[in-house]
Amino acid sequence: VQLVESGGGLVQAGGSLTLSCVASGNIYKVNTMRWYRQAPGKQREVVAGLTTGGTVHYTYFVKGRFTISRDDAKNRVYLQMNSLKPENTAVYYCNTDIQVSPSNENDYWGQGTQVTVSS
């Protein structure tokens, strides 16, 4: 199983970016999909999560500005980021719980995509 993120880049404060992550490989079912971030010198932290049932979680510092969504037909998860701030600069990672068989679930990580917000 492989996760590949895309959509990162350089944007001015107040701007928007949409990150995308696609899962591929031996997939039986994709379950909860999440986005994490890791800023320089800091620990990796969760940004948002979305279950198969549609339950969404956002960390407090992105509520109202970021939106997570998914396309199960394409095994994709998205993170729409609006009103970006310099403190949102980080490497963003996709993390997904994937069943490779009915009884075997693991979580997988993408390689990360850099988001840089200039002031």
Secondary structure, 3 states (H helix, E strand, C coil): CEEEEECCEEEECCCCEEEEEEEECCCCEEEEEEEEEECCCCCCEEEEEECCCCCEEECCCCCCCEEEEEECCCCEEEEEECCCCHHHCEEEEEEEEEEEECCEEEEEECCCEEEEEEC
